[in-house]
Amino acid sequence: MSDRAFEWSMIGLTLVVIVWMVCSILFLHLPIAWAIISGFVIEVGVGVYLLYRWGRSYLERTR
């Protein structure tokens, strides 16, 4: 994964999580705390996976 792809993946993920939080509060009528916590868990979980993939790619490029 290139640096640019990682950057855009994280930006896209953050936008999706923000939309998830807003939609879950407005349309699904979930409690605000639940929407924020679930969004945070999604952001951290998927973000760590993307960072792992980018790190492996980076190490392969520098060898």
PDB file as gemmi writes it, atoms N, CA and C in Angstrom:
CRYST1    1.000    1.000    1.000  90.00  90.00  90.00 P 1                      
ATOM      1  N   MET A   1       0.853  -1.168   0.000  1.00  0.00           N  
ATOM      2  CA  MET A   1       0.000   0.000   0.000  1.00  0.00           C  
ATOM      3  C   MET A   1       0.901   1.235   0.000  1.00  0.00           C  
ATOM      4  N   SER A   2       0.644   2.116  -0.910  1.00  0.00           N  
ATOM      5  CA  SER A   2       1.464   3.326  -0.992  1.00  0.00           C  
ATOM      6  C   SER A   2       1.082   4.300   0.125  1.00  0.00           C  
ATOM      7  N   ASP A   3       1.940   5.261   0.337  1.00  0.00           N  
ATOM      8  CA  ASP A   3       1.668   6.271   1.357  1.00  0.00           C  
ATOM      9  C   ASP A   3       0.387   7.035   1.033  1.00  0.00           C  
ATOM     10  N   ARG A   4       0.217   7.347  -0.236  1.00  0.00           N  
ATOM     11  CA  ARG A   4      -0.964   8.094  -0.665  1.00  0.00           C  
ATOM     12  C   ARG A   4      -2.237   7.270  -0.469  1.00  0.00           C  
ATOM     13  N   ALA A   5      -2.173   5.976  -0.767  1.00  0.00           N  
ATOM     14  CA  ALA A   5      -3.340   5.108  -0.579  1.00  0.00           C  
ATOM     15  C   ALA A   5      -3.698   5.006   0.899  1.00  0.00           C  
ATOM     16  N   PHE A   6      -2.688   4.916   1.753  1.00  0.00           N  
ATOM     17  CA  PHE A   6      -2.932   4.863   3.197  1.00  0.00           C  
ATOM     18  C   PHE A   6      -3.584   6.159   3.669  1.00  0.00           C  
ATOM     19  N   GLU A   7      -3.059   7.269   3.193  1.00  0.00           N  
ATOM     20  CA  GLU A   7      -3.601   8.572   3.583  1.00  0.00           C  
ATOM     21  C   GLU A   7      -5.072   8.689   3.195  1.00  0.00           C  
ATOM     22  N   TRP A   8      -5.401   8.349   1.955  1.00  0.00           N  
ATOM     23  CA  TRP A   8      -6.783   8.456   1.499  1.00  0.00           C  
ATOM     24  C   TRP A   8      -7.689   7.416   2.152  1.00  0.00           C  
ATOM     25  N   SER A   9      -7.139   6.253   2.488  1.00  0.00           N  
ATOM     26  CA  SER A   9      -7.932   5.242   3.191  1.00  0.00           C  
ATOM     27  C   SER A   9      -8.324   5.730   4.578  1.00  0.00           C  
ATOM     28  N   MET A  10      -7.394   6.373   5.273  1.00  0.00           N  
ATOM     29  CA  MET A  10      -7.696   6.888   6.605  1.00  0.00           C  
ATOM     30  C   MET A  10      -8.686   8.053   6.538  1.00  0.00           C  
ATOM     31  N   ILE A  11      -8.541   8.908   5.536  1.00  0.00           N  
ATOM     32  CA  ILE A  11      -9.492  10.011   5.371  1.00  0.00           C  
ATOM     33  C   ILE A  11     -10.885   9.458   5.074  1.00  0.00           C  
ATOM     34  N   GLY A  12     -10.962   8.493   4.170  1.00  0.00           N  
ATOM     35  CA  GLY A  12     -12.244   7.876   3.842  1.00  0.00           C  
ATOM     36  C   GLY A  12     -12.868   7.176   5.033  1.00  0.00           C  
ATOM     37  N   LEU A  13     -12.044   6.460   5.793  1.00  0.00           N  
ATOM     38  CA  LEU A  13     -12.537   5.774   6.985  1.00  0.00           C  
ATOM     39  C   LEU A  13     -13.101   6.773   7.985  1.00  0.00           C  
ATOM     40  N   THR A  14     -12.397   7.860   8.204  1.00  0.00           N  
ATOM     41  CA  THR A  14     -12.862   8.870   9.150  1.00  0.00           C  
ATOM     42  C   THR A  14     -14.189   9.476   8.702  1.00  0.00           C  
ATOM     43  N   LEU A  15     -14.320   9.749   7.419  1.00  0.00           N  
ATOM     44  CA  LEU A  15     -15.584  10.290   6.906  1.00  0.00           C  
ATOM     45  C   LEU A  15     -16.729   9.294   7.069  1.00  0.00           C  
ATOM     46  N   VAL A  16     -16.459   8.026   6.792  1.00  0.00           N  
ATOM     47  CA  VAL A  16     -17.496   6.995   6.950  1.00  0.00           C  
ATOM     48  C   VAL A  16     -17.916   6.880   8.410  1.00  0.00           C  
ATOM     49  N   VAL A  17     -16.958   6.946   9.321  1.00  0.00           N  
ATOM     50  CA  VAL A  17     -17.282   6.842  10.748  1.00  0.00           C  
ATOM     51  C   VAL A  17     -18.098   8.050  11.203  1.00  0.00           C  
ATOM     52  N   ILE A  18     -17.756   9.236  10.732  1.00  0.00           N  
ATOM     53  CA  ILE A  18     -18.537  10.422  11.100  1.00  0.00           C  
ATOM     54  C   ILE A  18     -19.966  10.303  10.578  1.00  0.00           C  
ATOM     55  N   VAL A  19     -20.117   9.850   9.333  1.00  0.00           N  
ATOM     56  CA  VAL A  19     -21.458   9.648   8.773  1.00  0.00           C  
ATOM     57  C   VAL A  19     -22.202   8.580   9.571  1.00  0.00           C  
ATOM     58  N   TRP A  20     -21.518   7.512   9.972  1.00  0.00           N  
ATOM     59  CA  TRP A  20     -22.133   6.465  10.791  1.00  0.00           C  
ATOM     60  C   TRP A  20     -22.656   7.044  12.102  1.00  0.00           C  
ATOM     61  N   MET A  21     -21.845   7.861  12.762  1.00  0.00           N  
ATOM     62  CA  MET A  21     -22.268   8.433  14.044  1.00  0.00           C  
ATOM     63  C   MET A  21     -23.500   9.319  13.873  1.00  0.00           C  
ATOM     64  N   VAL A  22     -23.481  10.179  12.880  1.00  0.00           N  
ATOM     65  CA  VAL A  22     -24.604  11.095  12.663  1.00  0.00           C  
ATOM     66  C   VAL A  22     -25.863  10.323  12.275  1.00  0.00           C  
ATOM     67  N   CYS A  23     -25.738   9.385  11.351  1.00  0.00           N  
ATOM     68  CA  CYS A  23     -26.911   8.624  10.901  1.00  0.00           C  
ATOM     69  C   CYS A  23     -27.464   7.728  11.997  1.00  0.00           C  
ATOM     70  N   SER A  24     -26.589   7.147  12.801  1.00  0.00           N  
ATOM     71  CA  SER A  24     -27.087   6.270  13.860  1.00  0.00           C  
ATOM     72  C   SER A  24     -27.827   7.061  14.932  1.00  0.00           C  
ATOM     73  N   ILE A  25     -27.439   8.306  15.135  1.00  0.00           N  
ATOM     74  CA  ILE A  25     -28.162   9.136  16.102  1.00  0.00           C  
ATOM     75  C   ILE A  25     -29.480   9.626  15.506  1.00  0.00           C  
ATOM     76  N   LEU A  26     -29.435  10.112  14.272  1.00  0.00           N  
ATOM     77  CA  LEU A  26     -30.627  10.724  13.674  1.00  0.00           C  
ATOM     78  C   LEU A  26     -31.654   9.712  13.185  1.00  0.00           C  
ATOM     79  N   PHE A  27     -31.199   8.671  12.494  1.00  0.00           N  
ATOM     80  CA  PHE A  27     -32.137   7.767  11.835  1.00  0.00           C  
ATOM     81  C   PHE A  27     -32.395   6.475  12.604  1.00  0.00           C  
ATOM     82  N   LEU A  28     -31.388   5.969  13.290  1.00  0.00           N  
ATOM     83  CA  LEU A  28     -31.576   4.725  14.034  1.00  0.00           C  
ATOM     84  C   LEU A  28     -31.976   4.976  15.478  1.00  0.00           C  
ATOM     85  N   HIS A  29     -31.926   6.228  15.894  1.00  0.00           N  
ATOM     86  CA  HIS A  29     -32.298   6.642  17.245  1.00  0.00           C  
ATOM     87  C   HIS A  29     -31.510   5.894  18.319  1.00  0.00           C  
ATOM     88  N   LEU A  30     -30.231   5.687  18.038  1.00  0.00           N  
ATOM     89  CA  LEU A  30     -29.363   5.080  19.038  1.00  0.00           C  
ATOM     90  C   LEU A  30     -28.925   6.146  20.028  1.00  0.00           C  
ATOM     91  N   PRO A  31     -28.642   5.754  21.255  1.00  0.00           N  
ATOM     92  CA  PRO A  31     -28.121   6.730  22.212  1.00  0.00           C  
ATOM     93  C   PRO A  31     -26.807   7.329  21.706  1.00  0.00           C  
ATOM     94  N   ILE A  32     -26.577   8.579  22.042  1.00  0.00           N  
ATOM     95  CA  ILE A  32     -25.383   9.278  21.565  1.00  0.00           C  
ATOM     96  C   ILE A  32     -24.116   8.555  22.008  1.00  0.00           C  
ATOM     97  N   ALA A  33     -24.084   8.103  23.243  1.00  0.00           N  
ATOM     98  CA  ALA A  33     -22.890   7.408  23.745  1.00  0.00           C  
ATOM     99  C   ALA A  33     -22.615   6.145  22.929  1.00  0.00           C  
ATOM    100  N   TRP A  34     -23.656   5.396  22.601  1.00  0.00           N  
ATOM    101  CA  TRP A  34     -23.483   4.170  21.815  1.00  0.00           C  
ATOM    102  C   TRP A  34     -22.944   4.485  20.423  1.00  0.00           C  
ATOM    103  N   ALA A  35     -23.450   5.531  19.804  1.00  0.00           N  
ATOM    104  CA  ALA A  35     -22.988   5.912  18.464  1.00  0.00           C  
ATOM    105  C   ALA A  35     -21.523   6.330  18.491  1.00  0.00           C  
ATOM    106  N   ILE A  36     -21.132   7.096  19.502  1.00  0.00           N  
ATOM    107  CA  ILE A  36     -19.743   7.552  19.604  1.00  0.00           C  
ATOM    108  C   ILE A  36     -18.811   6.391  19.913  1.00  0.00           C  
ATOM    109  N   ILE A  37     -19.193   5.540  20.843  1.00  0.00           N  
ATOM    110  CA  ILE A  37     -18.341   4.397  21.207  1.00  0.00           C  
ATOM    111  C   ILE A  37     -18.190   3.442  20.031  1.00  0.00           C  
ATOM    112  N   SER A  38     -19.285   3.127  19.350  1.00  0.00           N  
ATOM    113  CA  SER A  38     -19.187   2.204  18.215  1.00  0.00           C  
ATOM    114  C   SER A  38     -18.366   2.820  17.083  1.00  0.00           C  
ATOM    115  N   GLY A  39     -18.518   4.110  16.840  1.00  0.00           N  
ATOM    116  CA  GLY A  39     -17.706   4.781  15.827  1.00  0.00           C  
ATOM    117  C   GLY A  39     -16.237   4.765  16.184  1.00  0.00           C  
ATOM    118  N   PHE A  40     -15.933   4.986  17.453  1.00  0.00           N  
ATOM    119  CA  PHE A  40     -14.543   4.963  17.914  1.00  0.00           C  
ATOM    120  C   PHE A  40     -13.940   3.571  17.749  1.00  0.00           C  
ATOM    121  N   VAL A  41     -14.702   2.546  18.097  1.00  0.00           N  
ATOM    122  CA  VAL A  41     -14.214   1.168  17.966  1.00  0.00           C  
ATOM    123  C   VAL A  41     -13.960   0.832  16.497  1.00  0.00           C  
ATOM    124  N   ILE A  42     -14.857   1.235  15.621  1.00  0.00           N  
ATOM    125  CA  ILE A  42     -14.671   0.987  14.189  1.00  0.00           C  
ATOM    126  C   ILE A  42     -13.440   1.722  13.682  1.00  0.00           C  
ATOM    127  N   GLU A  43     -13.289   2.989  14.063  1.00  0.00           N  
ATOM    128  CA  GLU A  43     -12.145   3.798  13.615  1.00  0.00           C  
ATOM    129  C   GLU A  43     -10.827   3.183  14.072  1.00  0.00           C  
ATOM    130  N   VAL A  44     -10.758   2.788  15.329  1.00  0.00           N  
ATOM    131  CA  VAL A  44      -9.513   2.216  15.850  1.00  0.00           C  
ATOM    132  C   VAL A  44      -9.248   0.852  15.225  1.00  0.00           C  
ATOM    133  N   GLY A  45     -10.262   0.002  15.162  1.00  0.00           N  
ATOM    134  CA  GLY A  45     -10.071  -1.344  14.621  1.00  0.00           C  
ATOM    135  C   GLY A  45      -9.630  -1.348  13.173  1.00  0.00           C  
ATOM    136  N   VAL A  46     -10.354  -0.654  12.331  1.00  0.00           N  
ATOM    137  CA  VAL A  46     -10.009  -0.617  10.910  1.00  0.00           C  
ATOM    138  C   VAL A  46      -8.738   0.200  10.693  1.00  0.00           C  
ATOM    139  N   GLY A  47      -8.547   1.258  11.481  1.00  0.00           N  
ATOM    140  CA  GLY A  47      -7.334   2.065  11.374  1.00  0.00           C  
ATOM    141  C   GLY A  47      -6.083   1.271  11.697  1.00  0.00           C  
ATOM    142  N   VAL A  48      -6.156   0.428  12.716  1.00  0.00           N  
ATOM    143  CA  VAL A  48      -5.012  -0.423  13.064  1.00  0.00           C  
ATOM    144  C   VAL A  48      -4.731  -1.409  11.938  1.00  0.00           C  
ATOM    145  N   TYR A  49      -5.778  -1.974  11.352  1.00  0.00           N  
ATOM    146  CA  TYR A  49      -5.587  -2.896  10.233  1.00  0.00           C  
ATOM    147  C   TYR A  49      -4.927  -2.190   9.049  1.00  0.00           C  
ATOM    148  N   LEU A  50      -5.392  -0.982   8.717  1.00  0.00           N  
ATOM    149  CA  LEU A  50      -4.787  -0.230   7.616  1.00  0.00           C  
ATOM    150  C   LEU A  50      -3.334   0.115   7.922  1.00  0.00           C  
ATOM    151  N   LEU A  51      -3.052   0.493   9.160  1.00  0.00           N  
ATOM    152  CA  LEU A  51      -1.681   0.805   9.553  1.00  0.00           C  
ATOM    153  C   LEU A  51      -0.795  -0.427   9.450  1.00  0.00           C  
ATOM    154  N   TYR A  52      -1.321  -1.581   9.817  1.00  0.00           N  
ATOM    155  CA  TYR A  52      -0.578  -2.838   9.707  1.00  0.00           C  
ATOM    156  C   TYR A  52      -0.238  -3.133   8.247  1.00  0.00           C  
ATOM    157  N   ARG A  53      -1.242  -3.001   7.365  1.00  0.00           N  
ATOM    158  CA  ARG A  53      -1.009  -3.258   5.936  1.00  0.00           C  
ATOM    159  C   ARG A  53      -0.006  -2.269   5.352  1.00  0.00           C  
ATOM    160  N   TRP A  54      -0.117  -0.994   5.721  1.00  0.00           N  
ATOM    161  CA  TRP A  54       0.808   0.019   5.226  1.00  0.00           C  
ATOM    162  C   TRP A  54       2.216  -0.248   5.755  1.00  0.00           C  
ATOM    163  N   GLY A  55       2.335  -0.628   7.016  1.00  0.00           N  
ATOM    164  CA  GLY A  55       3.644  -0.909   7.606  1.00  0.00           C  
ATOM    165  C   GLY A  55       4.341  -2.073   6.925  1.00  0.00           C  
ATOM    166  N   ARG A  56       3.604  -3.129   6.637  1.00  0.00           N  
ATOM    167  CA  ARG A  56       4.200  -4.266   5.930  1.00  0.00           C  
ATOM    168  C   ARG A  56       4.674  -3.855   4.549  1.00  0.00           C  
ATOM    169  N   SER A  57       3.863  -3.082   3.853  1.00  0.00           N  
ATOM    170  CA  SER A  57       4.237  -2.615   2.524  1.00  0.00           C  
ATOM    171  C   SER A  57       5.458  -1.704   2.596  1.00  0.00           C  
ATOM    172  N   TYR A  58       5.509  -0.851   3.590  1.00  0.00           N  
ATOM    173  CA  TYR A  58       6.636   0.070   3.751  1.00  0.00           C  
ATOM    174  C   TYR A  58       7.925  -0.698   4.010  1.00  0.00           C  
ATOM    175  N   LEU A  59       7.861  -1.708   4.863  1.00  0.00           N  
ATOM    176  CA  LEU A  59       9.061  -2.490   5.159  1.00  0.00           C  
ATOM    177  C   LEU A  59       9.541  -3.256   3.934  1.00  0.00           C  
ATOM    178  N   GLU A  60       8.617  -3.748   3.118  1.00  0.00           N  
ATOM    179  CA  GLU A  60       9.016  -4.441   1.889  1.00  0.00           C  
ATOM    180  C   GLU A  60       9.678  -3.485   0.902  1.00  0.00           C  
ATOM    181  N   ARG A  61       9.224  -2.239   0.869  1.00  0.00           N  
ATOM    182  CA  ARG A  61       9.812  -1.262  -0.047  1.00  0.00           C  
ATOM    183  C   ARG A  61      11.201  -0.823   0.395  1.00  0.00           C  
ATOM    184  N   THR A  62      11.470  -0.823   1.685  1.00  0.00           N  
ATOM    185  CA  THR A  62      12.758  -0.322   2.176  1.00  0.00           C  
ATOM    186  C   THR A  62      13.829  -1.393   2.215  1.00  0.00           C  
ATOM    187  N   ARG A  63      13.501  -2.619   1.995  1.00  0.00           N  
ATOM    188  CA  ARG A  63      14.501  -3.697   2.039  1.00  0.00           C  
ATOM    189  C   ARG A  63      15.307  -3.744   0.796  1.00  0.00           C  
TER     190      ARG A  63                                                      
END                                                                             
